[in-house]
Structures are given as structure tokens and as C-alpha cells.
Amino acid sequence: MAYLVIQEDNKWSDVFRLVVGRRVTIGRSPTNSIVVRSEQVSRYHAEIFHADGQWVIRDLESRNGTAVDGVRLVSDHTLDSGHVITLGKSTLTYYAQLPPQFGVEESPTLAQPQATAAGLELDEVEPSADSLLGDWEADPPQIVHRKQETELLHRDHPADAGSSIGRQAWHLCRLAFTLAGQTTFAAAARLALDGLFENTQVSAGAIWLVRSGDKGQTPELDLVASRSDQQQTYRRISNYLARTVTETGEAILAQDIADDSNIGLRDSKGEILAQSVICAPLRVTPNSGAGPVQVRGLIHLYTTEADQVLSAQDLDFTLAVADNLSLSYKSLSRQQKMSEVISVTRREVTQLRERLGTESEIVGSGPAMQLVHQQVAQVAPTNATVLVRGESGVGKELVARAIHFSSQRNKGPFICMNCAALSESLLESELFGHEKGAFTGATEKKMGKFETADSGTLMLDEIGEMSATVQAKFLRVLEGHPFERVGGSKPIKVNVRVIAATNRDLEQAVQQGTFRKDLYFRLKVVEIDVPALRKRREDVAEIAEYFLHKFCTELGKRNKRFTKAAMERMTHYRWPGNVRELKNVIERAVVLSTRDTIDIDELALSNLRSASETNLEIETDGPCETISLDELERRHILNVLNHTQWNKSKTATILGVERSTLDRKIKRFDLERYRVS
């Protein structure tokens, strides 16, 4: 067993126990074992694990690094007792055995949530409207005893089992063990009241929780449990008692020791309501062990019979019960709060997984999409820059998401940005951020997409629309150089994987001088070509069924199905808008359909053609045939290849394109299978 002592502002703030078999992560993300709230600390900064009988620290490629005794780590480092670990401005000291000055045997973990009284189960018993002792403001009672600690928990010799003290000590021990098994504070409170009634001569009593209250003000209380003899009705605690005990943190005993003294133990008619009263605080220490003790509740007991007078021994026993009940309150509050946090976190994780799973799922099992799946699986574990190509609406962003969530960066952010949606100046500001006052409207400092995506993935859609000025700065960042915010001078270095996407012919843009050649080759490390939907008709039915089920579920409609005619129409339709168009067509059909089936008349198909298609009429052996420009290009390239006997260099020269462009088109049109040997 070993410990980490966390220090903030040169003072130790918490202690974390290291347990063999548990790997401890440290970073800014709330999912870490130890959370460090500092901008200089990465989301997942470092980890500590047990290996070969020793504790070892490892830096997780953090932005600012991890140091041990002032030396920055370049590899795994074995920890010795007293080693000081530095992460940003935070320090942690490793101890093989916890020094005695920390005063704890088993230290709590960091940032344990603390429950509030409002979050606990409360008793449904309503207090009586009459106050037990009035307000006690004008005539305060005579307080005859005060105690800060109970003697029952600090006796050096065994108590005589026959004495009243020995009997109370035995009951107290039994009560302490019983309280530890309770699952709600209300049940623990009722059990504590039963023990108090069994061991003292009280007529009525209750346990309250302090909801709120400032010093000098009467605290707001919530009744948890109450009990009284059959002939009695419990009367609520007075404001004076509640305020006195919550402010001092002391248990008090008050008695009506003089019949002719007006000390407030009587009602408005002069009748005695109580012979003696005990009020003890439920005192809770903060989880960190530092800070003042807080009074979170009260035990209120009183007697009404003349022969039932509470003693100092009863006060001592009540305070002992209160201290045990305070421990139960703290434990149950922490358990309840942690259960709530875990429940909320599980729901959020489930929702995020469902959403991310949907958004990153590529639907389609045809040969073309199988190739895309294979390429994603191959490139995801690497940090290589990826260029995703394809027409608008084919799902380039889904491919980028699949790469991110299949990579080791899946715990980091995934940021998507469309370069065609912003002007040159705004695009530079969005990518690299800006300082306050850098330009008109820059009223505050802003982090750019590169900083936001640190330790994650940045997808830049429509990369071909980026201006030449931004291309130059973007290229430097891709090559690993630091950058500055707009209007700033401080260099910023980030760890970001870039995935670029485009539907433009970048080779043509390079030839025309609108796209930098060096940036083109830097982006084209790995290229994934996502085929248009009309080129993978075998996937249309699968994608259509997927969207049909999705929208029926989201819109709360009964499951529908396509007619055979509707499915045939969709399969033979050319889908100029690709998967995006198919999605919108099916969503519209589900929204407007009133039947259990969706037929042709409910499919709003257009007469548009994709940007790469133009109808041409060419002469064939038969009647005139209408084909697309893509088909014409495919046939022409295949004819030239066959003419040159598949000499790709000669073919590229005849076609007037680069060899790499020809290779890409051969792959795109799958011309190898038409090769004449």
C-alpha cells in the first residue's frame, strides 16, 4: 500500500491511496482517478501503476510533460518514497508509508462528493404547531451541564455491566453496530430514537436535520423522526435551543429546578410542559479532514413527569448516540450522493454511446463499402493524416468519425469544421483562435479549433475551399510547428490528428494554382475514396431499411415497411444527393405516411443530377443511349488503356493527366477487372 499526497498552494489538500492492481490516471478530464483542474494539465496527463513490486509513473504524451523531482520524464520512472511529481502547477508527493503528521490511517480519495440534508430521505411525521418551550428569548432556561465529548467512548477500563453506565455503554456499542447496517438515514434515526427511549426516562423526542441557517439566525429544520409516549404529543424544538446548539456545537441539558422561576419551561397558562430537556448536535467533519466541524442535525429529548428528570449521565449517553448517528449520516450521505452521481453518469455515458454509435456507424455491406471499412480499420490505429474524397452527401464525416472512435484518441474531442462556410479572416480565427482586440468584434480571447481538438481529431470539410494564406499557416501546423493566435505572439503547440475531406478535384486545383502542391502531398498521406450511392446500389436497400427504422423510432410511429415497387424504384434511382438525399426522402415519407407501408407515391424523388453528371447522347450500334459524364469518362480511359496495352505512362500522356491521377481513376472506376490481357 502506498499514498499520493496532493498539494495546492504549498498546502496538502488531500491524500489518495494507491491499491495494487488498480491503475491510477491523472488529468483534467473528470473520468480520471485523480482530477487536476488546471489548463496546464492535459485531459489524460499521466498514469501510475504497480509493476514488479514497485509503483511506476508514466507520462501519457501530455502537452506540458510530467516531472519527478524537477526532472522531466522521457520514459517510465520508478517512484521512491518522497518523490515529488509535478504536473503544471500541481504537485503530488509519493509515500510508501504515510507519515504520521497527516493524521489519517486510510485516506479518502480525491473529490468525493458531499451530500446535503435536502437529498436524504425524511420522515413524513409533521411536527406539532406548538413549540415545546416557547421561544425562550425573554426567559432563557438555566443550562446546568455542557459537554464537548462523551466519556463513554474514551474509558480506559471496562465498565461494570451491572451499573447504569455499563448498561448504557453496552447499548451504545450494540446501537453503533446496528446503525452501520442501515440503508437510509430515516431508518437510522428511528433506530437511534428507540435506543434513547430504552436507556433514558424521556417522554418525547425527535431527530432533526439542519437545512440551512446563518450564524445568529434560527436554523431551518427538517423533521426526520419523532417518538412520544402514548399519552403525549411531541412538541417541536424551540428556536432558542436550535440556535444555541447549532452555533456552539455543544450538547446541553436544561432543567426546571425552581417551581417559582419563570425560565420558559411552561406554556401560556403556566402549566409545566417539560421537567428537563436535552439537545445534542449531529456534528460532521468535512471529507477532506480540513475545515470546521459542521452541525448537520439535532437530537431533541424532554421529560414531562416530575419523577422523570434527565441527568448529566443521560446527556453523556445522548451525545454518544449523536456522534454515532453523525457517522451514519456522513456515510449514508456520501453513498447516496455517489449513487446519484454514478446513476447520472451512467445515463450520460449510455446516451453518448448511443448517439456516437449512431453518428459513427457506416451502413453498407457491399464490396465498395467493405473496402472503406478495411481502410478505416487499417488507418485508425495510426496518427497518419487522412484525405477523404467523395461527392457531397456520401458520408465523408461518418468515415472521419469512424476513424476517430476506432483510434486511441477516442477519449479526446472530435471537432468538425466546414472550410467553405467562412471567409478567409473568419476561417483563420476559427482555426487558430484570436486574442482580445485582435480585430473589430474580438471582445475576448478565443481558442481555435486546433486548441479545442488537442489530444483528439480535427476534421476539415471542403478543404479545397481554403484560401492560399490560410493554407500556408495550416501547412506549418500539419508539419508539427507551433502557431500563434490571430493578434497574438505566444507560440502554441498541440497534438491533433487532421482528417481532410473534399468533393473537389484537388489535382486540377493544384494545376490551376489555387491549391498548394506541398499541402496537397502533405494531406494525401492516406486517401479514402467514398463511392457515390449510385455506384453501390447493392447498399440502397440496407441503408433505406436503417433510416426507416430510425425515423419510426424517433417519431414514435409504428414500424413501417417498403412496398416491392418502392424498393425497386429506390434501387434504380441515381441518387444525385447520395445518402443525404436518401435519408431526407425516407424521413419525409415516415412523417407524412398514414399507412403501414411506404409506396412509390410517397417517395419525393427529384430530377436533378449530381455535379459530376451531365446527360450526353452518343452514337452506338443500336438506338441513341443517354449516359452520364462519369460513364463516358470511364469508357474513354478504358479504351486508351487498351490501346496502349495498359502502359499507364503513355495513357497519362495521351489523356493529359498525371500518373497519380490516372491511378486514382483506375481505382475509382474499378477498371482492372475490364483489363484485356
C-alpha positions in Angstrom: 0.0 0.0 0.0 1.3 3.5 -0.9 -0.1 7.0 -0.9 -0.1 10.2 -3.0 -0.3 13.5 -1.1 -1.9 16.2 -3.2 -0.7 19.7 -2.6 -2.2 23.0 -3.6 -0.8 26.4 -2.8 2.0 24.8 -0.8 -0.5 23.1 1.5 -1.6 19.5 1.3 -5.2 19.2 0.4 -6.0 15.5 0.1 -4.5 12.0 0.2 -5.0 9.3 -2.4 -4.4 5.7 -1.5 -2.7 3.5 -4.2 -4.0 0.0 -4.3 -2.1 -2.8 -6.1 -4.0 -3.9 -9.2 -5.6 -0.5 -9.8 -4.1 1.7 -12.4 -4.5 5.4 -11.5 -4.8 8.1 -14.2 -4.2 11.8 -13.5 -5.5 14.6 -15.7 -8.0 17.3 -16.4 -10.8 15.1 -17.6 -13.4 14.2 -14.9 -13.1 10.5 -15.8 -9.6 10.3 -14.3 -8.9 8.7 -10.9 -7.3 12.0 -9.8 -8.8 15.1 -11.4 -6.5 18.2 -11.6 -8.3 21.4 -12.5 -5.6 23.3 -14.4 -5.3 24.4 -18.0 -1.7 23.4 -18.0 -2.6 19.8 -17.4 -3.8 17.6 -20.3 -7.1 15.7 -20.3 -5.2 12.5 -19.7 -1.8 13.6 -18.4 -0.1 10.7 -16.6 -0.7 7.3 -15.0 0.7 5.4 -12.1 0.7 1.6 -12.0 2.2 -1.3 -10.0 4.8 -3.5 -11.7 7.5 -5.9 -10.4 6.7 -4.9 -6.8 7.2 -1.1 -7.4 5.0 1.8 -8.3 5.8 3.3 -11.7 4.7 6.7 -13.2 4.3 7.2 -17.0 3.6 10.4 -18.9 0.7 10.0 -21.4 2.2 12.2 -24.1 0.9 15.3 -22.2 1.3 18.7 -23.7 3.5 20.2 -20.9 5.1 17.0 -19.6 5.4 15.4 -16.2 8.4 15.9 -13.9 9.7 13.8 -10.9 11.9 15.8 -8.5 12.2 18.5 -11.2 13.4 16.1 -14.0 11.0 15.8 -16.9 10.1 12.2 -17.8 11.1 10.7 -21.1 10.2 7.1 -20.2 8.6 5.2 -17.3 10.0 6.1 -13.9 10.0 4.0 -10.7 8.8 6.0 -7.7 10.6 6.1 -4.3 9.2 7.4 -1.1 9.3 11.2 -1.0 9.5 11.7 -4.8 7.6 14.9 -5.8 5.6 14.6 -9.0 4.9 17.9 -10.9 2.0 18.4 -13.3 1.6 22.0 -14.3 1.2 24.0 -11.1 0.1 21.0 -9.1 2.3 18.7 -7.1 1.8 15.2 -5.7 4.2 13.5 -3.3 4.6 9.7 -3.3 5.0 7.9 0.1 5.5 4.2 0.5 4.1 4.7 4.1 2.0 7.7 5.1 3.9 10.0 7.5 2.2 10.4 10.9 1.8 14.2 10.6 -1.1 13.7 8.2 -3.1 12.1 11.0 -5.0 9.6 8.8 -4.8 5.8 8.6 -6.9 5.3 5.5 -7.2 8.4 3.4 -10.3 9.2 1.3 -10.0 9.5 -2.5 -9.9 12.9 -4.2 -13.0 15.0 -4.8 -15.5 12.7 -3.0 -18.9 14.3 -3.2 -20.6 15.6 0.0 -24.3 15.0 0.4 -26.7 17.7 1.6 -29.6 17.3 4.1 -32.1 18.0 1.4 -31.1 14.9 -0.5 -31.8 12.5 2.3 -35.0 10.5 3.0 -37.0 12.4 5.5 -39.7 11.2 7.9 -43.3 12.1 6.9 -44.3 12.9 10.6 -45.3 16.5 10.8 -44.3 18.4 14.0 -46.9 19.9 16.2 -47.6 23.6 15.6 -47.0 24.3 19.3 -43.4 24.9 20.4 -42.2 22.9 23.3 -40.7 25.7 25.3 -42.0 28.8 23.5 -39.2 30.9 22.0 -37.1 31.1 25.2 -35.9 34.6 24.1 -37.2 36.6 27.1 -36.6 33.9 29.8 -33.8 31.6 28.8 -33.5 28.3 30.7 -30.9 27.5 33.2 -28.3 25.3 31.5 -26.8 23.0 34.1 -24.4 20.9 32.1 -22.4 21.2 28.8 -20.3 18.6 27.1 -18.0 18.6 24.1 -17.1 14.9 24.1 -18.8 11.8 25.6 -16.9 9.8 28.2 -18.4 6.5 27.1 -16.2 6.4 24.0 -13.0 7.2 25.9 -13.0 4.9 29.0 -9.7 3.2 29.8 -11.3 0.5 32.0 -14.1 -1.9 31.3 -17.5 -0.7 32.5 -19.3 -2.6 35.3 -22.0 -4.5 33.5 -24.3 -4.0 36.4 -24.1 -0.2 36.6 -26.2 2.2 34.6 -23.1 3.4 32.8 -22.1 -0.1 31.9 -25.6 -0.8 30.6 -25.6 2.4 28.5 -22.1 1.5 27.1 -23.3 -1.9 26.1 -26.4 -0.5 24.4 -24.3 2.2 22.7 -21.9 -0.5 21.3 -24.9 -2.5 20.1 -26.5 0.6 18.6 -23.3 1.6 16.8 -23.1 -1.8 15.0 -26.8 -1.7 14.2 -26.6 1.8 12.7 -23.8 0.7 10.4 -26.2 -1.7 8.7 -29.0 0.9 7.9 -29.5 1.9 4.2 -31.4 5.2 4.9 -30.9 8.0 7.4 -34.5 8.0 8.3 -34.3 4.3 9.4 -31.1 5.1 11.3 -32.7 8.0 13.1 -35.7 5.9 14.2 -33.4 3.2 15.5 -31.4 5.8 17.4 -34.6 7.2 19.0 -35.6 3.7 20.1 -32.2 3.3 21.8 -32.5 6.7 23.6 -36.0 5.8 24.8 -34.8 2.4 26.1 -31.9 3.9 28.1 -33.3 7.2 29.3 -36.5 8.3 31.0 -37.7 10.6 28.2 -41.3 11.3 27.4 -40.9 12.5 23.9 -38.1 13.2 21.4 -37.2 13.8 17.8 -34.3 14.0 15.4 -34.0 16.9 13.0 -31.7 17.8 10.1 -30.5 21.3 9.6 -31.4 22.5 6.2 -29.8 26.0 6.3 -29.2 28.9 8.6 -26.7 31.7 9.1 -24.9 32.4 12.4 -27.2 34.3 14.7 -30.3 33.2 12.8 -32.7 30.5 13.7 -31.8 27.5 11.5 -34.3 25.9 9.1 -35.0 22.3 10.2 -36.5 19.2 8.6 -38.0 16.6 10.9 -36.6 13.1 10.2 -38.2 11.0 13.0 -40.1 11.6 16.2 -41.5 9.5 19.1 -43.5 10.0 22.3 -45.4 8.1 24.9 -48.9 7.2 24.1 -50.4 9.9 26.2 -48.0 12.5 24.9 -47.8 14.5 21.7 -44.3 15.5 20.6 -43.9 19.3 20.5 -41.2 20.7 18.2 -37.9 22.1 19.4 -37.7 25.8 20.3 -35.9 28.3 18.2 -33.6 29.2 21.2 -32.5 25.6 21.7 -31.9 25.0 18.0 -29.9 28.2 17.6 -27.8 27.6 20.7 -26.8 24.1 19.9 -26.1 24.7 16.2 -23.9 27.8 17.0 -21.9 26.2 19.8 -21.8 22.6 18.7 -22.3 21.5 22.3 -24.9 19.3 23.8 -27.0 20.9 26.6 -29.2 19.8 29.5 -31.8 22.3 30.9 -33.9 21.7 34.0 -36.9 23.4 35.7 -35.1 23.4 39.1 -37.3 26.1 40.7 -41.0 26.0 40.7 -41.4 29.8 41.1 -38.8 30.7 38.4 -40.1 31.7 35.0 -37.4 30.1 32.9 -39.6 29.2 29.9 -40.5 25.5 30.7 -44.2 26.4 31.0 -46.9 27.1 28.5 -49.0 30.3 28.3 -51.3 29.0 31.1 -48.4 28.4 33.4 -48.6 24.6 33.2 -45.3 22.8 33.1 -44.6 21.2 29.7 -41.2 19.7 30.5 -39.2 19.0 33.6 -35.9 18.7 31.7 -34.7 19.0 28.1 -31.6 17.6 26.3 -30.5 18.8 22.9 -27.4 17.3 21.2 -25.8 18.2 17.9 -25.1 15.8 15.0 -21.5 17.0 14.1 -20.0 16.1 10.8 -16.3 16.7 9.8 -15.6 17.6 6.1 -14.5 14.7 3.9 -11.0 16.2 3.4 -10.5 16.3 7.2 -9.8 20.1 7.0 -12.2 22.8 8.0 -14.6 23.4 10.8 -17.0 20.8 12.2 -20.5 21.4 10.9 -23.7 20.8 12.8 -26.0 18.9 10.4 -28.7 17.9 12.7 -30.1 17.8 16.3 -31.4 15.2 18.8 -34.1 16.7 21.0 -35.4 14.9 24.1 -37.6 16.0 27.1 -39.5 14.7 30.0 -42.9 15.9 31.3 -43.3 13.9 34.6 -42.0 15.3 37.8 -40.3 12.0 38.7 -38.5 11.8 35.3 -35.6 14.2 35.4 -32.8 13.8 32.9 -29.3 13.7 34.3 -25.8 14.5 33.2 -25.3 10.8 32.5 -28.3 10.9 30.2 -26.7 13.9 28.4 -23.5 11.9 28.0 -25.3 8.9 26.5 -27.3 11.2 24.2 -24.2 12.9 22.9 -22.6 9.4 22.3 -25.6 8.4 20.3 -25.5 11.7 18.4 -21.8 11.1 17.5 -22.6 7.6 16.2 -25.6 8.9 14.3 -23.4 11.6 12.7 -21.1 9.0 11.4 -24.0 7.1 9.9 -25.3 10.3 8.4 -22.0 11.1 6.8 -21.6 7.6 5.4 -25.1 7.4 4.0 -25.0 10.9 2.6 -21.8 10.0 0.7 -23.2 6.7 -0.5 -26.4 8.4 -1.7 -24.6 11.2 -3.4 -22.2 8.8 -5.1 -25.0 6.6 -6.2 -26.8 9.6 -7.8 -23.6 10.7 -9.5 -23.0 7.2 -10.8 -26.6 6.9 -12.0 -26.4 10.2 -13.8 -23.0 9.4 -15.3 -24.2 6.0 -16.5 -27.2 7.6 -18.2 -25.0 10.2 -19.8 -22.5 7.6 -21.0 -25.3 5.4 -22.4 -26.8 8.4 -24.2 -23.4 9.4 -25.6 -22.6 5.9 -26.7 -25.9 5.6 -28.4 -25.5 8.9 -30.1 -21.9 8.4 -31.1 -22.6 4.9 -32.2 -25.3 6.1 -34.5 -23.2 9.0 -35.8 -20.1 7.0 -36.5 -21.9 3.9 -37.9 -21.3 3.4 -41.6 -24.2 1.4 -43.1 -23.5 -0.7 -46.1 -22.0 -4.2 -46.7 -21.4 -4.2 -50.4 -17.9 -4.7 -51.9 -17.2 -0.9 -52.2 -18.1 -0.2 -48.6 -16.2 -3.3 -47.4 -13.1 -1.7 -48.9 -13.9 1.6 -47.0 -14.3 -0.4 -43.7 -11.0 -2.1 -44.3 -9.2 1.2 -45.0 -10.7 2.7 -41.8 -9.5 -0.3 -39.7 -6.0 0.0 -41.1 -5.6 3.8 -40.7 -7.4 4.3 -37.4 -4.6 3.0 -35.0 -2.0 5.3 -36.7 -1.6 9.1 -36.5 -1.4 9.5 -40.2 -3.2 12.4 -41.9 -6.2 11.1 -43.9 -7.8 12.6 -47.1 -11.4 11.5 -47.5 -12.8 12.1 -51.0 -16.2 11.7 -52.4 -19.3 13.6 -53.6 -21.4 15.7 -51.3 -23.7 13.6 -49.1 -21.8 10.3 -49.4 -20.9 10.3 -45.7 -17.4 11.6 -45.5 -17.9 12.9 -42.0 -19.1 9.4 -40.9 -15.9 8.0 -42.2 -13.9 10.6 -40.2 -15.9 9.8 -37.1 -15.3 6.1 -37.6 -11.6 6.7 -37.8 -11.6 8.8 -34.6 -13.7 6.5 -32.5 -11.7 3.5 -33.6 -8.4 5.2 -32.7 -6.5 5.7 -29.4 -7.8 9.3 -29.5 -11.4 8.2 -29.0 -11.4 9.7 -25.4 -10.4 13.1 -26.9 -12.6 15.6 -28.7 -13.8 15.2 -32.3 -14.2 18.6 -33.9 -15.7 19.1 -37.4 -15.4 22.3 -39.3 -16.6 23.3 -42.8 -13.9 25.5 -44.5 -16.4 26.7 -47.2 -18.7 28.3 -44.7 -16.4 31.1 -43.6 -14.5 33.9 -45.1 -10.7 33.9 -45.1 -10.3 36.1 -42.0 -13.0 34.2 -40.0 -11.6 30.9 -41.1 -8.2 31.8 -39.7 -9.7 32.9 -36.5 -11.8 29.8 -36.2 -8.8 27.5 -36.8 -6.2 29.2 -34.8 -8.2 31.4 -32.3 -7.6 35.1 -31.6 -6.6 37.4 -28.8 -8.8 40.1 -27.3 -8.8 43.2 -29.5 -7.1 41.4 -32.5 -9.8 42.8 -34.8 -13.1 44.6 -34.6 -15.5 42.5 -32.7 -12.9 40.5 -30.8 -14.1 41.4 -27.4 -12.5 38.4 -25.6 -9.8 35.8 -26.2 -11.0 32.7 -28.1 -9.4 29.3 -28.5 -9.3 28.0 -32.1 -10.4 24.6 -33.3 -6.8 23.3 -33.2 -6.6 24.1 -29.4 -10.1 22.7 -28.8 -9.2 19.4 -30.6 -6.0 18.9 -28.6 -5.4 15.2 -28.0 -8.3 14.5 -30.4 -9.2 14.7 -34.1 -9.9 17.7 -36.3 -11.9 17.2 -39.4 -11.7 19.9 -42.1 -14.5 19.5 -44.6 -14.3 21.2 -48.0 -10.5 21.6 -47.6 -10.3 22.7 -51.3 -12.1 25.9 -50.4 -9.3 27.1 -48.1 -7.6 30.3 -49.2 -3.9 30.4 -50.1 -3.0 32.5 -47.0 -4.6 30.1 -44.6 -3.2 27.1 -46.5 0.4 28.3 -45.7 -0.3 28.6 -42.0 -2.2 25.3 -41.9 0.7 23.5 -43.6 3.1 24.6 -40.9 0.8 23.2 -38.2 0.5 20.0 -40.1 4.3 19.7 -40.2 4.4 20.0 -36.4 5.3 23.7 -36.0 3.7 25.8 -33.3 1.2 28.5 -34.2 0.0 31.8 -32.8 -3.5 33.1 -32.3 -4.6 36.0 -34.5 -3.2 39.1 -32.9 -1.0 37.1 -30.5 2.7 36.3 -30.2 2.8 33.3 -27.9 3.6 30.0 -29.7 1.0 27.3 -29.2 1.7 23.6 -29.9 -1.0 21.0 -30.0 -1.3 17.3 -30.5 -4.1 16.9 -33.1 -4.8 14.4 -35.9 -6.2 16.1 -39.0 -8.7 14.4 -41.4 -9.4 16.5 -44.5 -12.4 15.9 -46.8 -13.3 17.3 -50.2 -15.5 16.8 -53.2 -13.3 18.8 -55.5 -10.6 17.6 -57.9 -7.6 18.7 -55.9 -5.2 17.7 -58.7 -6.9 20.1 -61.0 -6.8 22.8 -58.3 -3.1 22.3 -58.0 -2.6 22.6 -61.7 -4.6 25.8 -61.7 -2.6 27.2 -58.8 -5.5 27.6 -56.4 -4.3 24.8 -54.1 -0.7 24.4 -52.8 1.1 21.4 -54.1 3.1 20.9 -50.9 -0.1 20.9 -48.9 -1.7 18.5 -51.3 1.0 15.9 -50.8 1.0 16.6 -47.0 -2.7 15.8 -46.9 -2.6 12.8 -49.2 -0.8 10.5 -46.8 -3.7 8.1 -46.8 -6.6 8.6 -49.2 -10.0 7.0 -48.7 -12.4 7.4 -51.6 -16.1 7.0 -50.6 -18.1 5.9 -53.6 -21.3 7.6 -54.6 -24.6 5.8 -53.7 -25.4 5.2 -57.4 -22.1 3.2 -57.6 -23.1 0.9 -54.8 -26.7 0.1 -55.5 -26.5 -3.1 -53.5 -26.4 -0.9 -50.3 -29.5 1.1 -51.1 -32.0 -1.4 -49.5 -29.9 -1.8 -46.4 -29.5 1.9 -45.9 -33.2 2.6 -46.6 -34.3 0.0 -44.0 -31.8 1.5 -41.5 -33.3 5.0 -41.9 -36.9 3.7 -41.9 -36.4 2.0 -38.5 -34.5 5.0 -37.1 -37.2 7.6 -38.0 -40.1 5.3 -37.0 -38.5 5.0 -33.6 -37.7 8.7 -33.2 -41.1 9.9 -34.3 -43.0 7.3 -32.2 -44.7 5.7 -35.2 -45.4 2.0 -35.8 -42.8 0.1 -37.7 -43.4 0.5 -41.5 -42.1 -1.3 -44.5 -41.5 -0.5 -48.1 -43.5 -2.0 -50.9 -41.7 -4.0 -53.5 -42.3 -1.3 -56.1 -40.9 1.4 -53.8 -37.7 -0.6 -53.1 -37.2 -1.2 -56.8 -37.6 2.4 -57.6 -35.1 3.4 -54.9 -32.6 0.8 -56.1 -32.7 2.1 -59.7 -32.8 5.8 -58.8 -29.4 7.5 -59.3 -29.5 9.5 -56.0 -27.7 12.7 -57.1 -27.8 13.8 -53.4 -26.4 10.4 -52.3 -27.0 9.1 -48.8 -28.1 12.5 -47.5 -30.9 12.6 -50.1 -32.0 9.1 -49.3 -32.1 10.0 -45.6 -34.3 13.0 -46.2 -36.6 11.2 -48.7 -37.3 8.5 -46.1 -37.8 10.9 -43.2 -40.3 12.8 -45.2 -42.1 9.6 -46.2 -42.3 8.5 -42.5 -43.6 11.9 -41.3 -46.4 12.1 -44.0 -47.3 8.4 -44.4 -50.6 7.3 -42.8 -50.3 3.7 -43.9 -48.3 0.7 -42.7 -46.4 0.6 -46.0 -44.5 3.2 -48.0 -45.1 3.2 -51.7 -43.7 4.9 -54.7 -46.1 7.8 -54.5 -44.7 8.7 -51.1 -41.1 8.9 -52.3 -40.3 12.5 -53.3 -37.5 11.9 -55.8 -36.0 14.7 -57.9 -34.9 15.1 -61.5 -31.6 16.7 -60.5 -28.2 15.2 -61.3 -25.1 15.2 -59.3 -22.3 17.7 -60.0 -20.3 15.1 -61.8 -23.1 14.0 -64.1 -24.2 15.5 -67.4 -26.5 13.8 -69.9 -24.9 13.1 -73.2 -26.2 11.4 -76.3 -23.7 9.3 -78.1 -24.0 7.1 -81.2 -23.9 3.3 -80.5 -24.7 0.3 -82.6 -28.3 0.5 -81.5 -30.5 3.4 -80.8 -29.2 6.6 -79.1 -28.1 6.0 -75.5 -28.3 8.5 -72.6 -25.3 8.1 -70.3 -23.5 10.2 -67.7 -20.3 12.0 -67.9 -18.8 9.6 -65.4 -19.7 6.7 -67.7 -18.3 8.4 -70.7 -15.0 9.1 -68.8 -14.8 5.5 -67.7 -15.2 4.2 -71.2 -12.7 6.6 -72.7 -10.0 5.9 -70.1 -10.5 2.1 -70.6 -10.2 2.4 -74.4 -7.0 4.4 -74.2 -5.5 1.9 -71.7 -6.4 -1.0 -74.0 -4.9 1.0 -77.0 -1.6 1.4 -75.1 -1.8 -2.2 -73.8 -2.1 -0.8 -70.3 1.0 1.3 -70.5 0.0 3.8 -67.8 2.7 6.4 -68.6 1.6 6.6 -72.2 -2.0 6.6 -71.3 -1.5 9.5 -68.8 0.3 11.5 -71.5 -2.5 10.9 -74.1 -5.1 11.9 -71.5 -3.1 14.9 -70.4 -3.2 14.0 -66.7 -0.6 13.0 -64.1 0.2 9.3 -63.5 -1.2 9.6 -59.9 -4.5 10.9 -61.3 -4.7 8.0 -63.7 -4.1 5.5 -60.9 -6.8 7.1 -58.8 -9.4 6.9 -61.7 -8.4 3.3 -62.4 -9.2 2.5 -58.8 -12.3 4.7 -58.8 -13.8 3.0 -61.9 -12.5 -0.5 -60.9 -11.0 -0.8 -64.4 -8.7 -3.6 -63.5 -11.5 -6.1 -63.9 -12.0 -4.9 -67.5 -8.4 -5.3 -68.4 -7.7 -7.1 -71.7 -4.7 -9.5 -71.3 
